[in-house]
Amino acid sequence: MSTSTQKATALKGGEWLIRESQAQDVFIPEEFTEEQLMIAKTCTDFIEQEVAPNFDRIDNMEEGLIPSLLEKAGELGILAVSYPEEYGGFGKDLVTNVLSTEATGTGHSFSVAFSAHNGIGTLPLLYYGNAEQKAKYMPKLATAEWKACYCLTEPSSGSDANSGKTRATLSADGKHYILNGQKMWITNAGFADLFTVFAKIDDDANLSAFLVEKSFGGITLNAEEKKMGIKGSSTRQVFFNNCQVPVENLLSERGNGFKIAVNILNIGRLKLGAAAIGGGKAAVGYSVKYANEREQFGRPISKYGAIRYKLAEMAIRTWVNESATYRASQDIENAINDMVAGGLDDAKAKLKGFEQYAIECAILKVFGSEVIDYVVDEAVQIYGGMGFSAESPTDRSYRDARINRIFEGTNEINRMLTVDMFLRRAMKGELDLMGPAMKIAGELMSIPEFGAEDEGLFANEKKYIKNFKKAALMIAGSAVQKFMTSLSKEQEILMNLADILIGIYTAESALLRAEKLVGVRGEAGAQDQIDIAKTYINSVADTIYVAGKEAINSYAEGDELRLMQMGLKRFTKTEAYNAKDARRRIAAKVIDAGKWCF
């Protein structure tokens, strides 16, 4: 099925919480086209042939190595998969772009440089630049003749990006902005030719953005940072000392920089989740290979239940991340296509599409980064003592994965953003959350209905997810009524709510994918995916119960507390399910294949 022609029937961003999604309306990875798979194969081959043999040289910061690899990637066109053809790109859709990100996600430090260049380094120009700016810079960036970086973070402004102190002042002759300030943790700074720099003009309340060429002068760099992981990625502080930036290099409008930063981060969050898929699949692959080869007590350790549990759970979480990431990717693509069909400019449509699904992007960033952390941690454990050796693949994977929970906004910030965006949309009338929440509050006061049960393979799982949504709405509704505008100060409750929402979205994504596969392959042909979806959904019920209990116990009391506790138990109740046997079947599949096989 071509993703570019798929009918746009997806719900709007966040609507999955109050409306039921249908399996036939979601995109699943099994629907990739031959062309998409060929592009992914090109990316995978490049990593395996050009990057992986040089991992040690990259980590040793061999001068010129990563820039030369970026140039080779540019020659193949994989830097510019989604760039418009007029600038030397392939003009492919978002799903193809996300798939290429997954395929390059095993490149460790190179992948960081790759993503920083063709993501946050270039997309502000592509989406906000004028025709002259794009014509001047985009062709060079598409081939990596020029390399790009993104300068937002400062020593005193990390999560609070708009508080940056870097300043721009118009020169006396009105021809240049004079840039002064300091940026830190700037990826690719050591070899970048074009810097997208965020600064406030005079005493403006909001940031503006500037396209700054290294050749402008007035730019100095600190030495490379010594880091826990991604050691081969160039990370430096950048100082601007009376750097003269031509006025025509102001990006977009004055004061629009913070909006640019937020929208570009939405894209980065989605792609980070995609890169985690690639890393997760690779870790499952080398872990099962080692488990099949390593013998203890006379047989391979892959024969033991404790190891099989780990392999199964690594596969489950990676598969769920994949399901949710491509579901969201196609939903965003559908929204973009609808806007373009309605007459909106392509670049503006892309920005609005990502803005509409900013909730999902934040969810996927958190989930993907925590999945890859879990997977590589378990990989170390499967390797045992060898896992702690720098000679094993787990060493680099373990260290490099940790940054993902900090990149693109910390997971704490993204959790709070997830809830905040839901509530803001409700206040604007874009999502009717309070109506369903009030209905559920009334339902708690009534006797539960015991009508005819739904039938079908996933009858229980569909009921569970409906109830999970009720739990989220019950807690969110009561918390809003309790705290009103001060809810933002109750960060622990927001974190609990975010974990519930993340659990719902990912569980529903897994269910929809498995259901769609059953419709195509039949139950027997999709047994592995059925096992994965059911096992994950049952585990999410426990996650939601614990997070919900912590939230409720922190602010409710008396009859309200008892009523909500009763409701939470009802909404997270599941029937007996043998997860052990399901995990054993999942693990056996991976063990027999000796690699990722889903």
PyMOL commands that set and color helices and strands:
alter all, ss='L'
color gray80, all
select helices_A, chain A and resi 15-17+23-25+29-31+34-59+65-76+85-87+94-103+109-120+123-128+131-143+161-163+214-216+247-249+257-293+301-303+305-341+346-356+358-388+393-405+411-427+434-444+459-489+491-521+524-555+558-571+579-593
alter helices_A, ss='H'
color red, helices_A
select strands_A, chain A and resi 148-151+167-170+176-187+194-201+208-213+219-221+235-246+250-251+295-296+299-300
alter strands_A, ss='S'
color yellow, strands_A
deselect
rebuild
show_as cartoon
